Amino acid sequence: MKNSIGLLVLLITLVSCNSGKKNNDTYGSVDKSSETEHSGKKLMEANCYVCHNPTATEADRIGPPMIAIKKHYIDSEISKEDFIASMQAWIKNPNAKDAKLYGAVKRFGVMPKQAFAEKTIEQIADYMYDFEIEQPEWFEDHFNEERGKGMGNGKGMGNGQGKKHGMQQAQTNFEDLSYGERGLKYALTTKAVLGKNLMGTIQKKGVLEALAFCNVQAYPLTDSMAVAHNAQIKRVTDKPRNPNNKANSEELQYINTYKKIVANNEEPKPIVKELDTSVMVYYPITTNTMCLQCHGKPNETLENTTLTRIKSLYPLDKAIGYDVNEVRGIWSITFNK
């Protein structure tokens, strides 16, 4: 049961049976006027929902939902340009002093610094400003209570022609999505479950215990999500910590493809391979500052005590030496058409 493609990003679902042919396009390079086609929506789901997923319960979440971010930043005075600039500034330098969600920082800590293309953040913020954001069932009561205590300083209702109210109920039915989006949902929801449990262990017991968690619990949790999705879900890499996660020759090609995409600061998209009765979807796993605690460079971001524990748990480990925003491996998802 030993498995760890790595400590997932902090920022480290369901039955798949559809006989119809589907469009495999995921998101384009330009913004669209329609909410369902807007590139920022899909980029937000791919890049933000691991930690800010609206389907997470209030007790289980590992970060505030995106609607909370919108409502704390957007009021009747802020323009779209200023909102986008605020999002860009925060992503480049997340810190407690500049945070507007004080309760979230107190509960979850400051989000780890991550490498995102400015265009990606621009598209996500553009979508957040103009359209409705998925809202957890518990959020409205939570926000009203917070506002009553003087903590909810943003309205999140938008301004300008065509602005929506800012909230809609979260959706969890993925059967009508394209194959690429569907596989991506399966990967990211699994990543969210692993990340939630992993971060809880880090916060309560520290990095060394988190290593032990990955060693014992990563496979069972991944398998449980595979059952929920009726899919095969794997994480594979060219530099495995556990030999069972070693990528095959075809998967190595996809890993190398994603390395070039990420190195060029481009937004990765799911790779879709259709077979006679099934579909295979691949998507990269990239590193951030949290990952480097167990996958970084010795004597720099990887402490000696952690390295000693890694060698004890994984004698054949090859999964160190990474920097931020490098491809650690890929998700490999297989489900029936």
C-alpha positions in Angstrom: 0.0 0.0 0.0 3.0 2.3 -0.2 2.6 5.1 -2.7 3.7 8.6 -3.1 4.2 10.4 -6.3 4.7 13.1 -3.8 3.2 15.5 -1.3 0.6 17.0 -3.4 0.1 20.7 -3.9 -1.8 22.5 -1.3 -3.4 23.9 -3.6 -2.9 20.3 -3.5 -16.7 12.8 -9.7 -18.8 10.4 -10.7 -20.2 7.5 -12.7 -18.8 7.4 -16.2 -21.1 5.8 -18.8 -22.1 7.8 -21.9 -22.3 6.2 -25.3 -22.5 9.5 -27.2 -19.5 11.0 -29.1 -18.1 14.1 -27.3 -16.1 17.1 -28.1 -12.7 16.8 -26.5 -11.7 20.5 -26.5 -11.1 21.9 -23.1 -10.3 25.6 -23.0 -9.2 28.0 -25.7 -6.6 30.8 -25.7 -9.1 33.7 -25.8 -12.0 34.8 -23.7 -15.6 34.1 -24.8 -18.7 36.1 -24.0 -20.7 33.1 -23.0 -20.3 32.0 -19.4 -20.1 28.3 -20.3 -17.5 28.9 -22.9 -15.4 31.5 -21.0 -11.8 30.2 -20.8 -11.5 31.6 -17.3 -14.1 29.3 -15.9 -12.3 26.2 -17.0 -8.9 27.6 -16.0 -10.3 28.4 -12.6 -11.6 24.9 -12.2 -8.3 23.4 -13.3 -6.0 25.6 -11.3 -8.0 26.8 -8.2 -10.5 24.1 -7.3 -8.0 21.8 -5.8 -7.9 24.0 -2.7 -10.9 26.3 -3.3 -13.5 23.7 -4.5 -17.1 24.8 -3.9 -18.2 21.2 -3.3 -16.1 20.8 -0.2 -18.0 21.0 3.1 -17.2 23.8 5.5 -15.5 21.3 7.8 -13.4 19.6 5.1 -12.2 22.5 3.0 -8.5 23.4 2.9 -9.0 26.9 1.5 -11.9 29.5 1.1 -14.2 28.9 -1.9 -13.7 31.2 -4.9 -17.0 33.0 -4.2 -15.5 34.2 -0.9 -12.5 35.6 -2.7 -14.8 37.4 -5.1 -17.1 38.9 -2.4 -14.1 40.1 -0.3 -12.5 41.8 -3.3 -15.3 43.1 -5.5 -17.5 46.0 -4.4 -19.4 48.8 -6.3 -16.2 50.8 -6.5 -13.7 48.4 -8.1 -13.2 48.2 -11.8 -12.4 45.0 -13.7 -8.9 46.2 -14.4 -8.3 46.9 -10.7 -9.7 43.5 -9.7 -7.5 41.7 -12.2 -4.5 43.7 -11.0 -5.3 42.8 -7.4 -5.4 39.1 -8.3 -2.1 39.3 -10.2 -0.4 41.0 -7.2 -1.7 38.5 -4.7 -0.6 35.5 -6.8 2.9 37.0 -7.3 3.3 37.7 -3.5 0.8 36.0 -1.2 1.3 37.3 2.3 -0.6 37.8 5.5 -0.2 41.6 5.5 -2.0 42.1 2.2 -4.7 39.4 2.8 -8.3 40.4 2.8 -9.7 37.1 4.0 -8.3 37.3 7.5 -10.3 34.3 8.8 -9.1 32.1 6.0 -5.4 33.0 6.7 -5.9 32.3 10.4 -7.5 29.0 9.6 -5.5 27.7 6.6 -2.4 29.9 6.6 -1.2 31.9 3.7 -1.4 30.1 0.4 2.0 28.8 -1.0 3.5 30.8 -3.7 2.9 29.3 -7.1 3.9 30.0 -10.7 1.0 30.9 -12.9 1.1 32.6 -16.2 -0.2 36.2 -16.0 -2.6 35.4 -18.9 -4.1 32.6 -16.9 -4.8 34.8 -13.8 -6.2 37.5 -16.1 -8.7 35.1 -17.7 -9.7 33.7 -14.3 -10.2 37.1 -12.8 -12.1 38.3 -15.9 -14.5 35.4 -15.5 -14.9 36.0 -11.7 -15.7 39.6 -12.2 -18.4 39.2 -14.9 -20.1 35.9 -14.1 -21.6 33.9 -11.3 -19.3 31.8 -9.1 -20.3 28.4 -7.8 -21.4 28.7 -4.2 -21.2 26.0 -1.5 -24.6 25.3 0.2 -23.2 26.6 3.6 -21.6 29.8 2.2 -24.5 32.3 2.2 -25.3 31.8 5.9 -21.5 31.9 6.7 -20.9 35.1 4.8 -24.0 36.9 6.2 -22.8 35.9 9.7 -19.3 37.2 8.9 -20.7 40.4 7.5 -22.8 40.9 10.6 -19.5 40.9 12.6 -18.0 43.5 10.3 -15.7 41.1 8.5 -17.4 40.9 5.0 -16.1 44.0 3.4 -16.9 43.0 -0.2 -20.3 42.8 -1.9 -19.3 40.5 -4.7 -22.4 41.6 -6.6 -20.5 43.3 -9.4 -21.1 46.5 -11.3 -21.6 47.4 -14.9 -23.7 46.1 -17.7 -24.5 42.4 -17.7 -23.0 41.7 -14.2 -24.5 38.7 -12.4 -25.3 38.3 -8.7 -22.1 36.4 -8.2 -23.4 33.1 -6.9 -24.8 29.8 -8.1 -25.0 26.4 -6.5 -22.1 24.0 -7.1 -22.6 21.3 -9.6 -21.1 17.8 -9.3 -22.5 15.9 -12.4 -19.7 15.4 -14.9 -21.5 13.0 -17.3 -22.2 15.6 -19.9 -18.7 17.0 -20.0 -16.2 16.4 -22.8 -13.8 13.5 -22.3 -10.9 15.9 -21.5 -12.8 17.9 -19.0 -14.3 14.8 -17.4 -10.9 13.1 -17.0 -9.6 16.4 -15.6 -12.4 16.5 -13.0 -11.7 13.0 -11.9 -8.0 13.9 -11.5 -8.6 17.2 -9.6 -11.2 15.9 -7.3 -8.9 13.0 -6.4 -6.1 15.5 -5.9 -8.4 17.5 -3.6 -9.2 14.5 -1.4 -5.5 13.6 -1.1 -4.5 17.3 -0.5 -7.1 17.8 2.2 -5.9 14.8 4.2 -2.3 15.5 3.6 -2.6 19.2 4.6 -4.5 18.2 7.7 -1.6 15.9 8.7 1.0 18.6 8.0 -0.9 21.2 10.0 -1.5 18.9 13.0 1.6 16.7 13.0 4.2 18.1 10.7 6.0 17.1 7.5 7.5 13.9 8.8 4.1 12.5 9.7 2.8 13.6 6.3 5.5 11.4 4.7 4.1 8.5 6.7 0.6 9.4 5.6 1.6 9.3 2.0 3.3 6.0 2.5 0.3 4.3 4.0 -2.9 6.2 2.9 -2.3 7.6 -0.7 -3.2 4.3 -2.4 -6.4 3.6 -0.4 -7.6 7.2 -0.9 -6.9 7.1 -4.6 -8.6 3.8 -5.0 -11.7 5.0 -3.2 -12.0 7.9 -5.6 -11.5 5.5 -8.5 -14.5 3.5 -7.3 -16.5 6.7 -6.8 -15.8 7.8 -10.4 -15.9 4.3 -11.9 -12.5 5.0 -13.4 -8.9 3.9 -13.2 -6.9 6.7 -11.5 -3.1 6.6 -11.4 -0.2 9.0 -10.8 2.9 8.2 -12.7 6.3 9.9 -13.0 9.8 9.6 -14.6 11.4 10.1 -11.1 9.4 7.8 -8.8 9.5 7.7 -5.1 7.7 4.4 -5.1 8.7 2.1 -8.0 5.0 1.3 -8.6 4.5 4.9 -9.9 7.1 4.5 -12.7 5.7 5.8 -16.0 5.7 3.5 -19.0 7.2 4.5 -22.4 4.0 6.2 -23.6 3.4 8.0 -20.4 7.1 9.2 -20.5 6.3 10.9 -23.8 3.4 12.7 -22.3 5.5 13.8 -19.3 8.1 15.2 -21.7 5.4 17.0 -23.6 4.1 18.6 -20.5 7.6 19.6 -19.4 8.0 21.6 -22.5 4.6 23.2 -22.2 5.2 24.2 -18.5 8.8 25.4 -19.3 7.3 27.7 -22.0 4.9 29.1 -19.4 1.9 27.8 -21.4 -1.3 26.6 -19.9 -1.4 22.8 -20.0 -4.5 21.0 -21.4 -5.6 17.4 -20.9 -4.3 14.9 -23.5 -7.1 12.6 -24.6 -6.6 9.2 -26.2 -9.8 7.4 -27.4 -9.8 3.6 -27.6 -12.7 1.4 -28.8 -14.7 1.4 -25.6 -12.7 3.5 -23.2 -10.9 6.9 -22.9 -7.6 7.7 -21.4 -6.9 11.2 -20.2 -3.5 12.7 -19.0 -2.8 15.9 -17.1 0.4 17.2 -15.5 1.2 17.3 -11.8 3.4 20.4 -11.1 5.3 21.5 -8.0 4.9 24.5 -5.8 6.6 25.6 -2.6 4.8 23.1 -0.4 5.9 20.2 -2.6 9.6 21.2 -2.1 9.5 20.3 1.6 9.7 16.6 0.4 10.7 16.9 -3.2 13.1 19.9 -3.2 16.9 20.2 -3.2 18.8 18.8 -0.2 20.2 21.5 2.1 18.0 24.1 0.4 14.3 23.4 0.5 14.6 19.7 1.7 15.7 19.4 5.3 18.1 16.6 6.3 15.6 15.1 8.8 13.0 14.8 6.0 15.6 13.4 3.6 16.5 10.7 6.2 12.9 9.7 6.7 12.4 9.5 2.9 15.4 7.2 2.5 13.9 5.0 5.3 10.5 4.8 3.8 11.6 4.7 0.1 15.0 3.2 -0.3 14.8 3.6 -4.1 13.6 7.2 -4.1 14.4 9.4 -7.1 11.8 12.1 -6.4 14.0 15.0 -5.1 15.8 17.9 -6.7 12.7 19.8 -7.9 12.1 23.5 -8.0 8.8 25.4 -8.2 6.6 24.9 -11.2 8.3 21.8 -12.6 6.4 18.7 -13.9 6.5 16.1 -11.1 4.5 13.5 -13.1 1.1 13.1 -14.7 -2.4 11.9 -13.8 -3.4 8.9 -15.9 -7.2 8.5 -16.0 -9.1 5.7 -17.8 -12.9 5.4 -18.0 -15.5 3.8 -20.2 -17.1 5.8 -23.0 
